[in-house]
Amino acid sequence: MTSSSSSKYSFQKPKVELTFVIVGAGLGGVSAAIALTLAGHKVKLLEAAPELGEVGAGIQIPPPSTKILDVLGCLDAVDAVSIHPENIYIHRYSTGEVISKQNLVPYVKEKYNGMYLHIHRADYHQCLVERAKELDVEIFLNSRVDTVDFENGSVTTSQGVTHFGDVIVGYDGVKSRTREQLTGKSDGAYNTGDLAYRALIDVEDMKKVPGLEKYWEKPSIHFWWGPTLHIVLYFLQGGKTCNIVGLCPDTLPNNVLRQEANHDELLQVCKDWDQDLHKIFNLIDDVGKWRLQDSRELKTWVHNSGNAIILGDASHSTLPYLASGASQAVEDGAVLAGLFSKIESRDQIHEILKMTESLRKWRSSQVVQGSANCRNIYHLHDGEEQQIRDSKLYDKTPKLGCPNRFADPVFQDFLWGYNAFEEVERAWTEYKNGKMPTYTYPNLYEE
Ligand SMILES: Cc1cc2nc3c(=O)[nH]c(=O)nc-3n(C[C@H](O)[C@H](O)[C@H](O)COP(=O)(O)OP(=O)(O)OC[C@H]3O[C@@H](n4cnc5c(N)ncnc54)[C@H](O)[C@@H]3O)c2cc1C
């Protein structure tokens, strides 16, 4: 991997070198490991699985993350295996009529100075892992953390191996063991009542079906919003693969988080929908069903006396309706590393963890709540409320409160305009002036 960065941002070298133990090597944990290493610290990255990798299909990477990936030295590698979607389209579920459009290329680059990418998760994760290895991050596989000793700064795996660090960072996902240990509760993952169908299609197969050219010729992201569910379609892997997600009420049996399904189920749940979707669903060979869980805002992410914090899905798991969960996890790591690059003495460690929480908690909670709110918007039954929603969608100059949250100028700016590095600079100046910095974005919703 050749690692270069065109960014004007970088991490400074800290006055004190620390050791971080990161629990969990998902997209959040690996990106934070890279960031902390570049910020001059030593990282031990512990992963429960015997191999590094990501399951699932596509993922969208919005500009706050692509800007971070640039500083981490991974953007070129990620970009090389991504697609730059041209527009976001919202279709009426029954007819396929486009009822809202938001440009991405060139708009996002011009307005937010960062790219908007679509990528396969496995490719994204692999780019991050290669960069972590290039930076000599110590990675421990088969290392499921079982207990955390907050007073002594150590974690012990189920095999009985103990790892010590100055800071423990729990990036161990929605079922986080670190969160359980830190909060003393085991109620972090809530069923949302929705599930996701996820499938991939070979675009060569789409090309054989007349009428589907409008999707694969110019890759964009397409949503169909309908009663109780919505469908998302976008492209990956240089346009060779089409990613389909169906988000609908959860019908999985209790205690089952994932199950195989077949395309007949999707055809059935979208029985009276746009015939293009039927043509597309008929091309699906394998489809998985995943229960969707999210979090309630926690009182704190930081242990009251030990130097430990939980980040990523461990502290703010979300419905994927704003396509921003992993992006929040990546932003968390950039802010954590940015602040720790400025550390002057060990007695600042706990304060810097509190500062990380203070800068990140409100924002990620808005994404969790905003995503849940999107379900109410996307899944309306036909009727008066849906007609009011659609009349706002047709507005060529979207305003605050636009139901397409990606087109609402205020919400969009909140979601895509965030700059982790500028937040760190602002926060450090405030901290040095004796204040605990925080982050909010005013008036995200209509009165
Ligand atoms: C259908 C769907 C679509 C999505 N689309 C998008 C999107 O387009 N854009 C976006 O930004 N986000 C999206 N998300 C959200 C995104 O996938 C998550 O927010 C993100 O992957 C969370 O990363 P993480 O590293 O915090 O946690 P995880 O990815 O869950 O990683 C946690 C890691 O910790 C390991 N682990 C767990 N327990 C332990 C332990 N005790 N000890 C050691 N290791 C442990 C796990 O094996 C895993 O590797 C989507 C989610 C879903 C479900």
The ligand as a Gaussian input file, in Angstrom:
#p B3LYP/6-31G(d) Opt

LIG

0 1
 C      -27.620000      -2.906000       7.294000
 C      -26.616000      -1.932000       7.800000
 C      -26.144000      -0.932000       6.945000
 C      -25.236000       0.009000       7.411000
 N      -24.806000       0.974000       6.549000
 C      -23.930000       1.915000       6.991000
 C      -23.451000       2.922000       6.093000
 O      -23.813000       2.933000       4.918000
 N      -22.571000       3.841000       6.575000
 C      -22.139000       3.836000       7.876000
 O      -21.335000       4.716000       8.261000
 N      -22.582000       2.888000       8.751000
 C      -23.441000       1.931000       8.338000
 N      -23.869000       0.965000       9.196000
 C      -23.391000       0.978000      10.598000
 C      -22.005000       0.363000      10.744000
 O      -21.968000      -0.912000      10.160000
 C      -21.582000       0.273000      12.203000
 O      -21.906000       1.468000      12.866000
 C      -20.076000       0.048000      12.318000
 O      -19.697000      -1.115000      11.620000
 C      -19.662000      -0.051000      13.795000
 O      -18.280000      -0.244000      13.863000
 P      -17.609000      -0.622000      15.257000
 O      -16.154000      -0.842000      14.939000
 O      -17.969000       0.360000      16.305000
 O      -18.288000      -1.996000      15.695000
 P      -18.294000      -3.418000      14.998000
 O      -18.199000      -3.302000      13.537000
 O      -19.449000      -4.169000      15.557000
 O      -16.938000      -4.109000      15.485000
 C      -16.788000      -4.634000      16.769000
 C      -15.607000      -5.607000      16.756000
 O      -15.330000      -6.003000      18.101000
 C      -15.137000      -7.403000      18.138000
 N      -15.501000      -7.831000      19.502000
 C      -16.737000      -7.931000      20.043000
 N      -16.666000      -8.293000      21.335000
 C      -15.341000      -8.400000      21.623000
 C      -14.631000      -8.728000      22.804000
 N      -15.270000      -9.011000      23.960000
 N      -13.280000      -8.770000      22.767000
 C      -12.602000      -8.482000      21.591000
 N      -13.246000      -8.161000      20.437000
 C      -14.594000      -8.102000      20.458000
 C      -16.068000      -7.937000      17.062000
 O      -15.679000      -9.241000      16.653000
 C      -15.893000      -6.878000      15.977000
 O      -14.796000      -7.158000      15.144000
 C      -24.782000      -0.010000       8.764000
 C      -25.224000      -1.017000       9.614000
 C      -26.127000      -1.958000       9.142000
 C      -26.596000      -3.027000      10.089000

